Amino acid sequence: METVYEVLKTADALVIGTPAYYDSISAQLKLVIDRSNCLTEMVTVTNGKVVFRPRIVKKKKGVFVWVADSSRNPQHALAMIKLWCKDANIQLTGSLIVTGADRREGARNREDLLCEAFDLGVSLAQ
């Protein structure tokens, strides 16, 4: 995890990708997210409310790639990634949702997905 923490501190951009597992993310990515709870600190603000503040100072851009079969809904995975990106000081600039992997479709021969992936990559460089 030390390598992951260092990347999160120093990277300019990240591409986070995972296959769909039960309408969410893989266990490996979930473990990284769970082990990232140290990225925020609890702070009591002037009105007495407790908030979580990111410890990572450097802002970075990020893109999320999710691959699933045709029956899956990406909303659970997107919600989890958005929350984690906030903690890691990542501005999520977009996502690439690929479905149809169960039908041997997925991204294969899908020029529209390649163009979308390219555009997302450009958004990270801007």
C-alpha positions as CSV (number, residue, x, y, z in Angstrom):
1,M,0.0,0.0,0.0
2,E,2.9,2.4,0.5
3,T,3.4,2.4,-3.3
4,V,-0.3,3.2,-3.8
5,Y,-0.1,6.0,-1.2
6,E,3.0,7.5,-2.9
7,V,1.2,7.4,-6.3
8,L,-1.8,9.1,-4.9
9,K,0.4,11.8,-3.5
10,T,2.5,12.5,-6.6
11,A,0.4,11.5,-9.7
12,D,-1.0,14.1,-12.0
13,A,-3.7,11.8,-13.3
14,L,-5.1,8.3,-12.7
15,V,-7.0,5.8,-14.7
16,I,-9.0,3.5,-12.3
17,G,-10.4,0.4,-14.0
18,T,-12.2,-2.7,-12.8
19,P,-14.5,-5.4,-13.9
20,A,-18.0,-5.4,-12.5
21,Y,-18.6,-7.7,-9.5
22,Y,-22.2,-7.8,-8.2
23,D,-22.9,-4.4,-9.7
24,S,-19.9,-2.9,-8.0
25,I,-16.1,-3.2,-8.2
26,S,-13.6,-6.0,-7.9
27,A,-12.4,-7.2,-4.4
28,Q,-8.9,-5.9,-5.3
29,L,-10.0,-2.4,-5.9
30,K,-12.4,-2.5,-2.9
31,L,-9.4,-3.5,-0.8
32,V,-7.4,-0.5,-2.0
33,I,-10.3,1.8,-1.2
34,D,-10.8,0.2,2.2
35,R,-7.1,0.6,3.0
36,S,-7.3,4.3,1.9
37,N,-9.2,5.4,5.0
38,C,-6.0,7.1,6.2
39,L,-6.2,9.5,3.3
40,T,-8.6,11.7,5.3
41,E,-8.7,13.1,8.7
42,M,-11.6,13.9,10.9
43,V,-11.8,17.6,11.7
44,T,-14.2,19.5,13.9
45,V,-15.2,22.7,12.3
46,T,-16.4,25.9,14.0
47,N,-20.0,24.9,14.3
48,G,-19.0,21.7,16.1
49,K,-19.7,19.5,13.1
50,V,-17.2,16.8,12.2
51,V,-16.1,16.6,8.6
52,F,-13.5,14.6,6.7
53,R,-10.7,16.5,5.1
54,P,-8.3,15.0,2.5
55,R,-4.7,14.6,3.7
56,I,-3.5,14.5,0.1
57,V,-2.8,18.1,-1.0
58,K,-2.1,17.6,-4.7
59,K,-5.2,17.7,-6.9
60,K,-5.2,15.3,-9.7
61,K,-7.6,14.2,-12.5
62,G,-9.0,10.8,-12.8
63,V,-11.0,8.5,-15.2
64,F,-13.0,5.4,-14.2
65,V,-13.3,2.4,-16.5
66,W,-15.9,-0.3,-15.7
67,V,-16.4,-3.4,-17.7
68,A,-19.6,-5.5,-17.2
69,D,-22.0,-7.9,-18.7
70,S,-25.2,-6.5,-20.2
71,S,-27.3,-7.0,-17.0
72,R,-25.2,-4.7,-14.7
73,N,-25.9,-1.2,-13.6
74,P,-22.8,1.0,-13.0
75,Q,-24.5,3.3,-10.4
76,H,-23.1,1.4,-7.3
77,A,-19.6,1.3,-8.7
78,L,-19.7,5.0,-9.7
79,A,-21.0,6.1,-6.3
80,M,-18.1,4.2,-4.5
81,I,-15.5,5.6,-6.9
82,K,-16.8,9.2,-6.6
83,L,-16.6,9.0,-2.8
84,W,-13.0,7.5,-2.9
85,C,-11.9,10.1,-5.5
86,K,-13.1,12.9,-3.1
87,D,-11.0,11.4,-0.3
88,A,-7.9,11.0,-2.6
89,N,-8.3,14.6,-4.0
90,I,-9.0,13.2,-7.5
91,Q,-11.3,15.2,-9.8
92,L,-13.2,12.5,-11.8
93,T,-13.3,13.9,-15.3
94,G,-15.2,11.1,-16.8
95,S,-15.9,7.4,-17.0
96,L,-16.0,4.7,-19.6
97,I,-18.7,2.2,-19.0
98,V,-18.4,-0.9,-21.2
99,T,-21.2,-3.5,-21.1
100,G,-22.1,-6.5,-23.2
101,A,-19.0,-8.6,-22.2
102,D,-21.3,-11.6,-21.7
103,R,-22.4,-11.4,-25.4
104,R,-18.9,-11.3,-26.6
105,E,-19.4,-7.7,-27.4
106,G,-17.7,-5.6,-24.8
107,A,-15.2,-3.3,-26.4
108,R,-14.3,-5.6,-29.3
109,N,-14.7,-3.9,-32.6
110,R,-16.3,-0.8,-31.0
111,E,-14.7,2.2,-32.6
112,D,-17.1,4.5,-30.6
113,L,-15.5,3.1,-27.3
114,L,-12.0,3.7,-28.6
115,C,-12.9,7.3,-29.5
116,E,-14.5,7.8,-26.1
117,A,-11.4,6.3,-24.4
118,F,-9.2,8.6,-26.4
119,D,-11.2,11.6,-25.5
120,L,-11.0,10.7,-21.8
121,G,-7.3,10.4,-22.1
122,V,-7.1,13.9,-23.7
123,S,-9.2,15.2,-20.8
124,L,-6.6,14.0,-18.3
125,A,-3.8,15.8,-20.2
126,Q,-5.6,19.2,-20.3
